C-alpha cells in the first residue's frame, strides 16, 4: 500500500480529466437535453474518482 503514489505527470493528467469531465457534467446538467442523466453519470463518475485519487494519493517526485 505504500507503493501507491502519483507522479507529477499522472497528477496533471488526472487534473485535466477531472476538469474536462466536470465541465461536461455541468453542461449536461444545465442543458437537460434528452438523455442528460446518462451523460451526467458518464462524466460525473470519472470526475469524482479523479478528485478522490487526487485527495488521497500522495504526490511523489
Secondary structure, 3 states (H helix, E strand, C coil): CCCCCECHHHHHHHHHHHHHHHHHHHHHHHHCCCCHHHHHHHHHHHHHHHHHHHHHCCECC
